[in-house]
């Protein structure tokens, strides 16, 4: 289409033909359909050269294309050109709809709200698209009250909300765990003759799952079975994820088998979720089988899959197998994330294979990776468990020198190590460092201090040396 539009426009100009507004508009629309917004913008500019006055349709087509491609600032300039064009060509509801949608998607919701007021001032009635875009915008910035007032306004104005409008509001209510209101909206939706779609039901199911109301989600999922189209892959993934997070991996596997029977093809997300659940439950053999099945049905594992698989093997004491997979992927030039290394280093430290852990740790720069606070904390923990406290302390110094800020876990790990060795000076020094870094102590920090004081004969003197941490105001 783009190729034909370009040839056609070039030939028209070369043959000396003077195209009219309708011809230009048709060519611009064709270029927009092919996402060739730059070409469309240049062609729009040629209209004036050929003495053609762009119509509201010409402006609308280009503004819509610009907004879809994220060029809302240019679209706004065109809009202002229309508004200030001495009444020749004024924006219509389609132009306003495109710009308001573009602004909302770019987070400029207040500006979109201003345009709503402007269009009303021009006597242009907002349609369901305009209202739905604004509702979505206000929901995205967390202003649910404004979204609700807009919804009531559209009802007052006789604008009928569609399934998208309802879905936007139901999604926002579910994310804020206002499930009763979300259900009321679902009932209103049905009363007004708007049929809920699969997105509506999936949104509500996900909301119930996020709120820990698994039984309600299960009932809604069961009710979908009687619908014409039934649950889709997203519906199954929502429920599988909820069951896995709630340690009900057998239920999750039952749903997976149901998917296969119903010929609903699982996605890589389905497999990643199930693998996480199986490893979490210690079902390593089942995880291996599922991993093999995934590849058998031509679902390619992604980086997340390998992260989960390596991590699961390491946490279930199958470090050698995890290393074997790592080396196999390494030979295939697989690009690892730091998470894979963290999992392997954790497993190696846990099984006291510290030399191999060190090799991986110091080989990170060769892989284009830098150790994170998690990586350092794992290595420090490994050193502490082996009684190599000075080496662990050196790692703390090293990470700070390299600009990697230690967190409370890092300090707690070291403090527990020094407390076990009954070294109050080092523990006190670490506590003072925590104060300097404005880190708040947690239950583990307190446990390390109590452990130290219980072994220290001169605990009263040590108490005097402990720093004072700022009082933490509990969140409301």
C-alpha positions, -999 to 999 in steps of 0.1 A, spaced: 0 0 0 28 25 10 47 16 -22 17 22 -44 8 55 -26 43 68 -30 45 58 -67 11 73 -73 19 106 -56 53 110 -72 38 103 -107 10 128 -102 35 155 -94 58 145 -123 30 145 -148 20 180 -138 -14 169 -125 -28 192 -98 -44 169 -72 -73 182 -51 -80 180 -14 -98 146 -18 -68 131 -36 -43 143 -10 -66 131 18 -69 96 2 -31 93 -2 -25 105 34 -50 79 47 -32 52 28 2 62 42 -13 63 78 -27 28 74 9 16 66 22 36 96 43 58 73 34 89 93 65 108 83 56 104 46 20 114 54 32 145 72 54 156 42 25 150 18 2 170 41 27 199 38 26 198 0 -12 205 1 -6 242 7 20 243 -21 -5 230 -45 -31 255 -33 -53 229 -15 -69 237 18 -67 206 41 -102 195 52 -112 183 87 -108 148 73 -72 155 62 -64 169 96 -82 141 114 -63 113 95 -29 128 101 -36 137 137 -49 102 144 -17 87 128 6 110 148 -11 101 180 -10 64 173 27 67 168 33 87 200 38 120 183 11 138 202 30 170 205 31 174 167 -6 165 166 -13 192 192 4 218 169 -19 207 141 -49 210 164 -39 245 174 -35 254 137 -71 242 131 -84 262 161 -65 294 150 -74 290 113 -100 317 112 -129 293 111 -118 277 78 -115 242 93 -125 235 129 -117 203 149 -145 178 151 -152 150 177 -129 126 158 -100 150 160 -106 157 197 -110 119 203 -76 112 187 -57 139 206 -74 132 239 -65 95 236 -29 103 226 -25 127 255 -39 101 280 -16 74 267 14 97 273 2 105 308 -8 141 300 -43 136 314 -48 171 328 -42 185 293 -67 160 279 -92 172 305 -87 207 293 -94 197 257 -126 180 269 -137 214 283 -126 232 251 -147 209 229 -177 214 250 -171 251 248 -172 248 210 -206 230 213 -191 196 203 -206 167 223 -180 141 235 -187 106 223 -181 73 241 -145 71 226 -136 105 241 -151 96 275 -135 61 275 -101 75 267 -103 100 295 -116 74 320 -87 52 312 -63 81 316 -76 91 350 -76 55 361 -39 51 350 -29 80 372 -49 67 402 -76 93 401 -105 70 404 -129 96 418 -124 118 387 -130 87 365 -162 79 384 -175 115 380 -168 114 342 -187 81 340 -217 97 357 -214 127 335 -215 106 303 -246 88 316 -262 122 323 -254 134 288 -270 103 273 -237 88 261 -240 51 263 -209 34 278 -197 4 258 -179 -27 269 -145 -9 268 -158 18 291 -170 -7 317 -138 -28 314 -116 3 321 -135 11 353 -138 -25 365 -100 -30 360 -93 1 380 -116 -10 408 -101 -44 409 -66 -31 411 -77 -11 442 -94 -42 456 -128 -25 454 -144 -57 444 -179 -50 456 -180 -18 435 -166 -38 405 -194 -63 409 -220 -36 411 -206 -22 378 -208 -56 362 -245 -58 372 -251 -23 358 -234 -33 326 -257 -63 322 -288 -42 331 -279 -17 304 -277 -45 278 -239 -43 274 -226 -79 273 -195 -85 294 -167 -100 273 -138 -124 283 -117 -93 293 -144 -83 318 -145 -118 334 -107 -121 333 -103 -87 350 -127 -97 378 -110 -131 383 -76 -114 385 -90 -89 410 -103 -117 432 -70 -135 430 -50 -104 440 -73 -99 470 -67 -135 480 -104 -145 473 -96 -176 454 -130 -192 460 -148 -163 443 -123 -164 414 -129 -201 411 -167 -197 410 -164 -170 383 -140 -193 363 -165 -221 366 -194 -199 354 -173 -191 323 -175 -228 313 -212 -223 305 -206 -193 283 -206 -196 245 -168 -191 241 -157 -202 276 -124 -193 293 -94 -184 271 -57 -190 278 -56 -158 299 -84 -171 321 -65 -203 327 -32 -184 333 -48 -162 359 -62 -192 379 -30 -213 375 -9 -184 388 -33 -179 418 -32 -216 427 6 -217 424 10 -186 446 -13 -202 472 7 -235 472 -21 -254 454 1 -267 426 -20 -298 421 -50 -276 413 -29 -257 389 -17 -288 372 -54 -300 369 -62 -268 351 -32 -273 328 -44 -308 318 -79 -293 313 -64 -268 289 -48 -296 269 -81 -315 267 -99 -284 255 -72 -277 230 -64 -243 245 -27 -240 238 -7 -230 269 18 -202 264 53 -197 278 37 -178 307 16 -209 316 47 -231 317 68 -205 336 41 -202 362 37 -239 366 75 -245 368 77 -219 396 48 -236 415 63 -271 411 98 -261 422 83 -242 452 65 -273 462 96 -294 458 82 -314 429 114 -315 410 106 -346 389 73 -331 377 91 -298 369 116 -317 348 88 -335 330 69 -303 323 101 -286 310 106 -314 286 70 -314 275 72 -276 269 99 -281 243 82 -312 228 51 -290 219 73 -263 204 69 -237 231 104 -221 232 117 -214 267 125 -177 272 151 -161 295 125 -161 323 120 -199 319 157 -206 323 159 -183 353 130 -202 370 145 -236 360 180 -229 372 168 -212 404 144 -241 411 171 -267 406 195 -248 429 169 -243 457 161 -280 455 197 -291 459 201 -301 422 231 -277 417 251 -301 395 221 -304 371 217 -266 371 254 -262 363 251 -287 335 222 -268 319 242 -235 324 272 -248 305 250 -262 278 233 -228 273 267 -211 275 280 -232 245 249 -220 226 259 -184 232 228 -178 254 227 -143 269 223 -148 307 207 -124 331 223 -117 365 194 -137 380 207 -170 366 242 -163 381 226 -153 415 207 -186 416 238 -206 407 261 -188 431 235 -193 458 233 -230 451 271 -234 450 275 -216 483 247 -236 499 265 -269 488 299 -254 499 313 -253 464 328 -219 471 357 -221 445 332 -226 417 310 -198 431 341 -175 431 348 -184 395 313 -174 384 313 -143 406 346 -130 392 337 -141 356 306 -118 355 324 -89 338 334 -113 310 297 -119 304 289 -82 303 273 -83 338 280 -66 371 272 -81 405 241 -66 422 235 -62 459 218 -96 458 249 -112 442 272 -97 468 249 -106 497 248 -142 485 286 -143 484 290 -126 518 265 -152 532 286 -180 517 318 -166 532 302 -161 567 289 -197 568 324 -209 561 338 -187 588 357 -165 564 345 -133 580 374 -110 569 369 -121 533 331 -114 537 340 -79 551 363 -73 522 334 -80 499 313 -53 517 342 -28 511 345 -39 475 309 -35 467 308 0 482 339 10 462 322 -2 430 291 19 437 269 -10 447 250 1 478 246 -27 505 211 -31 519 198 -43 553 201 -80 542 238 -75 535 245 -59 569 224 -85 587 243 -113 571 276 -99 582 264 -90 617 251 -125 623 285 -139 612 305 -116 636 279 -122 664 285 -159 662 322 -153 664 315 -130 694 331 -99 678 311 -70 693 334 -43 678 326 -54 642 289 -57 649 288 -22 665 308 -8 635 283 -23 611 254 -8 630 269 26 628 274 21 591 237 13 588 229 46 605 252 65 581 235 49 551 200 56 566 191 19 566 164 9 591 170 -23 613 146 -51 609 138 -82 631 169 -100 618 191 -70 628 176 -71 663 182 -109 665 219 -104 656 223 -78 684 205 -100 710 227 -130 700 258 -109 704 247 -94 738 238 -129 751 274 -140 746 291 -108 757 301 -107 793 307 -69 790 273 -64 774 266 -32 794 296 -16 778 286 -28 744 251 -14 749 265 20 754 283 18 720 252 9 701 239 37 678 204 52 679 183 47 648 157 72 638 122 63 649 102 47 621 66 60 617 44 31 607 26 36 574 -11 45 578 
